[in-house]
Amino acid sequence: MAATIFGIGEISPQPGFSAKQSEQGGWVASHEFAIRAADFDDLQSEFVKGTLLADLDPDIPYPFSTFLRITEVEFSRSEGDLIFLQVTATGSGVNQYEEDGLGTGAEPTYTLNAQLTDAPLSDHPKYVLLDLDERLALELLLSGEVVFNVTTGQICSVGENAILTPLPYLLGEDAIEFATLIARGITTYLKTSITWQESTEGIDQLATEQLTNLGKIATPRGNPPTPVLRDWLLTSVSSSQQGELYRTNLEWTQSERGGWNQFLYED
């Protein structure tokens, strides 16, 4: 087979252009180019990050020709006078956001994460509903300043010779249950933590509106399962960039029963 002849300063696209689309709509493409080794110093600037792939190969098909830009270049040299440059290009033809909503053509994915985490007993919904005096007594019990006599159901001080002296704290049924748990060394419970995440890819960075909504009560997109008397708080916003492809993540956290405090988390 006859040898391929390269002209001085020629960039030769090789067969095998490929592109793969992610679930969120972004594209990652791979394409190889060959140049003469003697031309590398003069041509390497043509392969800098951000260069439109179609500027190097006019035969890149539409619509890839309009948005795929170089993000990585891998250099290899075989025997002879040729250098091969394996180019990775990324991009998207989609605006994933329009004002405060999703743009036309956006392909978000949604992830629900539910788990149990340790929380202090004082966070428990039944604890919050206790009378002020009951909560005060339990706080003293948690601090170790007093003890709970499980036999008599009374809060007591500890005197000389470990003598227990009942204190005038009247505990209801639920408060006695908490006091019994604390007396047995149980000071935490497993609390439900539920988050809902939206992931998108496109040509847009995070909008100002999304950042200003961080820490506010909001209704997530994607129709997450929401029990009665609960709502959502936007608790995390993140963005990363690969070339001209932006990947964004928004995360909402579900409230306990009764919803997030509107005084704290609404304007």
Secondary structure, DSSP 8 states (H G I E B T S, - for coil): -------TT--EE-S--EEEE-TTS-EEEEEEEEEEGGGHHHHGGGG-TT-BHHHH-TT--TTHHHH-EEEEEEEEE-SSSEEEEEEEEEE-S---EETTEE-TT---EEEEEEEEEEEEGGGSHHHHTS-HHHHHHHHHHHHTSSEEETTTTEEEEE-GGG-EEE-S----HHHHHHHHHHHTT--EEEEEEEEEEEEEEES----HHHHHTTTSB---TT-----TT--EEEEEEEEEEETTEEEEEEEEEE--TT-S-HHHH--
